[in-house]
Amino acid sequence: MTPLPSRVVIVHTREHVAATHAAAEKTGVAVMLLSAPHIASAGGPLYAKALMGEATNLVTPVLDCGDDPGICWRAVDVGWTHVLFRGSDTLLEKARSALQPKETSFPRKRESMENTEEENRTGFPIAPHTQLVGNDNGGSSAILTPNDLPSATLDLGQTTRKGEVLTAWIVGWMTGSVG
């Protein structure tokens, strides 16, 4: 997994997302696109994924899952590669372990491995064991904590700027010409 960008922009709307992408393209500065808190709990991880878009060379979308390990798990399950979890260390470890690949075998009794009248009626033979494989996502998902976020953060929920003015303001922040 590539290193995270050193700048974070917290986005609340599609316009914020578009302006941040445009600013990153104009400046060539890599940025972490962090969803506003509770977007995932309000609309779900799929809604947030549609809002935030896909990662690019310069923009890394991160879903803020708050302190809900269920949202964290669902987000990774629908394809988020970076999620932010704000829960306790205990819940964090549970969320991380739940996302680890799992393989469990359930051996069947010897007599149930033979074709039975029921199996012949359904046409589905029973395998000697059933394997359940957990969500492995190819090892490409990361659960971040607030400590993993860079200190250079811009929360666009604190501005009323729109359109090109918003993009120019983000460009100024990225390049250090606006405080």
C-alpha positions as a Markdown table, in Angstrom:
| # | Residue | x | y | z |
|---|---|---|---|---|
| 1 | Met | 0.0 | 0.0 | 0.0 |
| 2 | Thr | 1.3 | 3.4 | -0.9 |
| 3 | Pro | 2.1 | 6.0 | 1.8 |
| 4 | Leu | -0.7 | 8.3 | 2.8 |
| 5 | Pro | -0.6 | 11.9 | 1.7 |
| 6 | Ser | 0.6 | 14.6 | 4.1 |
| 7 | Arg | -2.5 | 16.8 | 3.7 |
| 8 | Val | -6.2 | 16.0 | 4.6 |
| 9 | Val | -9.3 | 17.7 | 3.2 |
| 10 | Ile | -12.5 | 16.9 | 5.0 |
| 11 | Val | -15.4 | 17.0 | 2.5 |
| 12 | His | -19.1 | 17.4 | 3.1 |
| 13 | Thr | -20.6 | 17.7 | -0.4 |
| 14 | Arg | -20.0 | 16.6 | -4.0 |
| 15 | Glu | -18.8 | 20.2 | -4.7 |
| 16 | His | -16.1 | 19.8 | -2.1 |
| 17 | Val | -15.0 | 16.5 | -3.6 |
| 18 | Ala | -14.9 | 18.1 | -7.1 |
| 19 | Ala | -13.0 | 21.2 | -6.0 |
| 20 | Thr | -10.5 | 19.1 | -4.1 |
| 21 | His | -9.8 | 16.9 | -7.1 |
| 22 | Ala | -9.4 | 20.0 | -9.3 |
| 23 | Ala | -7.0 | 21.6 | -6.8 |
| 24 | Ala | -4.9 | 18.4 | -6.6 |
| 25 | Glu | -4.7 | 18.3 | -10.4 |
| 26 | Lys | -3.7 | 22.0 | -10.6 |
| 27 | Thr | -1.0 | 21.7 | -7.9 |
| 28 | Gly | 0.2 | 18.2 | -8.2 |
| 29 | Val | -0.1 | 17.9 | -4.4 |
| 30 | Ala | -1.3 | 14.5 | -3.1 |
| 31 | Val | -4.2 | 14.8 | -0.7 |
| 32 | Met | -6.3 | 12.6 | 1.5 |
| 33 | Leu | -10.0 | 13.1 | 0.9 |
| 34 | Leu | -11.7 | 12.4 | 4.2 |
| 35 | Ser | -15.4 | 12.1 | 4.4 |
| 36 | Ala | -17.2 | 14.3 | 6.9 |
| 37 | Pro | -18.0 | 12.4 | 10.1 |
| 38 | His | -21.2 | 10.3 | 10.0 |
| 39 | Ile | -21.7 | 10.4 | 6.2 |
| 40 | Ala | -21.3 | 6.6 | 6.3 |
| 41 | Ser | -23.9 | 6.2 | 9.1 |
| 42 | Ala | -26.3 | 8.6 | 7.4 |
| 43 | Gly | -26.2 | 7.2 | 3.8 |
| 44 | Gly | -24.1 | 4.0 | 4.1 |
| 45 | Pro | -20.7 | 3.1 | 2.7 |
| 46 | Leu | -22.0 | 2.7 | -0.8 |
| 47 | Tyr | -23.5 | 6.2 | -0.8 |
| 48 | Ala | -20.2 | 7.6 | 0.5 |
| 49 | Lys | -18.2 | 5.7 | -2.1 |
| 50 | Ala | -20.4 | 7.2 | -4.8 |
| 51 | Leu | -20.0 | 10.7 | -3.3 |
| 52 | Met | -16.2 | 10.4 | -2.8 |
| 53 | Gly | -15.3 | 8.6 | -6.1 |
| 54 | Glu | -12.3 | 6.4 | -6.8 |
| 55 | Ala | -8.7 | 7.0 | -5.8 |
| 56 | Thr | -6.3 | 8.7 | -8.2 |
| 57 | Asn | -2.6 | 9.2 | -8.2 |
| 58 | Leu | -3.1 | 12.4 | -6.2 |
| 59 | Val | -6.3 | 11.8 | -4.2 |
| 60 | Thr | -6.8 | 9.0 | -1.6 |
| 61 | Pro | -10.4 | 8.7 | -0.4 |
| 62 | Val | -10.9 | 7.8 | 3.2 |
| 63 | Leu | -14.2 | 7.0 | 4.8 |
| 64 | Asp | -14.7 | 8.2 | 8.4 |
| 65 | Cys | -16.6 | 5.4 | 10.1 |
| 66 | Gly | -16.8 | 7.1 | 13.5 |
| 67 | Asp | -16.8 | 4.6 | 16.3 |
| 68 | Asp | -19.0 | 1.9 | 14.6 |
| 69 | Pro | -17.1 | -1.3 | 13.7 |
| 70 | Gly | -20.1 | -2.5 | 11.7 |
| 71 | Ile | -19.8 | 0.4 | 9.3 |
| 72 | Cys | -16.1 | -0.1 | 9.1 |
| 73 | Trp | -16.5 | -3.8 | 8.1 |
| 74 | Arg | -19.3 | -2.9 | 5.6 |
| 75 | Ala | -17.1 | -0.2 | 4.1 |
| 76 | Val | -14.2 | -2.6 | 3.5 |
| 77 | Asp | -16.6 | -5.2 | 2.2 |
| 78 | Val | -17.9 | -2.8 | -0.5 |
| 79 | Gly | -14.4 | -1.9 | -1.6 |
| 80 | Trp | -13.1 | 1.0 | 0.5 |
| 81 | Thr | -9.3 | 0.7 | 0.7 |
| 82 | His | -8.9 | 3.2 | 3.6 |
| 83 | Val | -11.3 | 3.7 | 6.5 |
| 84 | Leu | -11.0 | 5.8 | 9.6 |
| 85 | Phe | -12.1 | 4.3 | 12.9 |
| 86 | Arg | -12.5 | 6.5 | 16.0 |
| 87 | Gly | -13.6 | 3.8 | 18.5 |
| 88 | Ser | -11.8 | 2.4 | 21.5 |
| 89 | Asp | -8.7 | 0.4 | 21.1 |
| 90 | Thr | -10.7 | -2.7 | 22.1 |
| 91 | Leu | -13.2 | -2.1 | 19.3 |
| 92 | Leu | -10.4 | -1.3 | 16.9 |
| 93 | Glu | -8.7 | -4.6 | 17.5 |
| 94 | Lys | -12.1 | -6.4 | 17.0 |
| 95 | Ala | -12.7 | -4.6 | 13.8 |
| 96 | Arg | -9.2 | -5.4 | 12.5 |
| 97 | Ser | -9.4 | -9.0 | 13.5 |
| 98 | Ala | -12.9 | -9.3 | 11.9 |
| 99 | Leu | -11.4 | -8.2 | 8.6 |
| 100 | Gln | -8.5 | -10.7 | 8.7 |
| 101 | Pro | -8.8 | -13.6 | 6.2 |
| 102 | Lys | -10.4 | -16.6 | 7.9 |
| 103 | Glu | -10.7 | -20.2 | 6.8 |
| 104 | Thr | -12.8 | -22.6 | 8.8 |
| 105 | Ser | -13.5 | -26.2 | 8.0 |
| 106 | Phe | -16.5 | -28.1 | 9.3 |
| 107 | Pro | -15.9 | -31.9 | 8.9 |
| 108 | Arg | -19.0 | -33.8 | 8.3 |
| 109 | Lys | -19.9 | -37.2 | 9.9 |
| 110 | Arg | -18.6 | -40.1 | 7.8 |
| 111 | Glu | -22.1 | -41.4 | 7.1 |
| 112 | Ser | -23.3 | -38.0 | 5.8 |
| 113 | Met | -20.5 | -38.0 | 3.2 |
| 114 | Glu | -22.3 | -40.8 | 1.3 |
| 115 | Asn | -25.0 | -39.9 | -1.2 |
| 116 | Thr | -28.3 | -40.1 | 0.5 |
| 117 | Glu | -31.8 | -40.2 | -1.0 |
| 118 | Glu | -32.1 | -36.4 | -0.1 |
| 119 | Glu | -29.0 | -35.6 | -2.0 |
| 120 | Asn | -30.1 | -37.6 | -5.0 |
| 121 | Arg | -33.4 | -35.6 | -5.1 |
| 122 | Thr | -31.7 | -32.2 | -5.0 |
| 123 | Gly | -28.9 | -33.1 | -7.3 |
| 124 | Phe | -26.4 | -31.4 | -5.0 |
| 125 | Pro | -23.7 | -33.7 | -3.5 |
| 126 | Ile | -22.5 | -32.8 | -0.1 |
| 127 | Ala | -18.8 | -32.0 | 0.1 |
| 128 | Pro | -16.8 | -33.7 | 2.8 |
| 129 | His | -16.3 | -30.2 | 4.4 |
| 130 | Thr | -17.5 | -26.7 | 3.9 |
| 131 | Gln | -15.0 | -23.9 | 3.7 |
| 132 | Leu | -15.9 | -20.3 | 4.7 |
| 133 | Val | -13.4 | -17.7 | 3.6 |
| 134 | Gly | -13.5 | -14.3 | 5.3 |
| 135 | Asn | -13.2 | -11.0 | 3.6 |
| 136 | Asp | -9.5 | -10.8 | 2.6 |
| 137 | Asn | -9.6 | -7.9 | 0.1 |
| 138 | Gly | -6.2 | -9.0 | -1.1 |
| 139 | Gly | -4.6 | -7.3 | 1.9 |
| 140 | Ser | -5.4 | -3.9 | 0.4 |
| 141 | Ser | -7.5 | -2.3 | 3.1 |
| 142 | Ala | -6.3 | -0.2 | 5.9 |
| 143 | Ile | -8.1 | 0.8 | 9.1 |
| 144 | Leu | -6.7 | 4.1 | 10.2 |
| 145 | Thr | -7.1 | 5.9 | 13.5 |
| 146 | Pro | -7.1 | 9.6 | 14.2 |
| 147 | Asn | -3.4 | 9.3 | 15.1 |
| 148 | Asp | -2.6 | 8.2 | 11.6 |
| 149 | Leu | -4.0 | 11.4 | 10.1 |
| 150 | Pro | -1.5 | 14.2 | 9.2 |
| 151 | Ser | -1.8 | 17.5 | 11.1 |
| 152 | Ala | -2.3 | 19.5 | 7.9 |
| 153 | Thr | -6.1 | 19.4 | 7.8 |
| 154 | Leu | -8.6 | 21.6 | 6.0 |
| 155 | Asp | -12.3 | 21.1 | 6.9 |
| 156 | Leu | -14.5 | 22.4 | 4.0 |
| 157 | Gly | -17.5 | 22.3 | 6.3 |
| 158 | Gln | -16.1 | 25.6 | 7.7 |
| 159 | Thr | -16.4 | 27.6 | 4.5 |
| 160 | Thr | -19.2 | 29.0 | 2.3 |
| 161 | Arg | -16.9 | 29.3 | -0.7 |
| 162 | Lys | -18.2 | 27.7 | -3.9 |
| 163 | Gly | -17.1 | 26.8 | -7.4 |
| 164 | Glu | -13.8 | 28.3 | -8.7 |
| 165 | Val | -13.4 | 30.4 | -5.6 |
| 166 | Leu | -13.5 | 27.2 | -3.5 |
| 167 | Thr | -11.0 | 25.5 | -5.8 |
| 168 | Ala | -8.6 | 28.5 | -5.7 |
| 169 | Trp | -8.9 | 28.6 | -1.9 |
| 170 | Ile | -7.9 | 24.9 | -1.7 |
| 171 | Val | -5.1 | 25.4 | -4.1 |
| 172 | Gly | -3.8 | 28.3 | -1.9 |
| 173 | Trp | -4.0 | 26.0 | 1.2 |
| 174 | Met | -2.2 | 23.2 | -0.6 |
| 175 | Thr | 0.6 | 25.5 | -1.8 |
| 176 | Gly | 0.9 | 27.3 | 1.5 |
| 177 | Ser | -0.2 | 30.7 | 0.1 |
| 178 | Val | -3.4 | 30.8 | 2.2 |
| 179 | Gly | -3.5 | 30.1 | 6.0 |
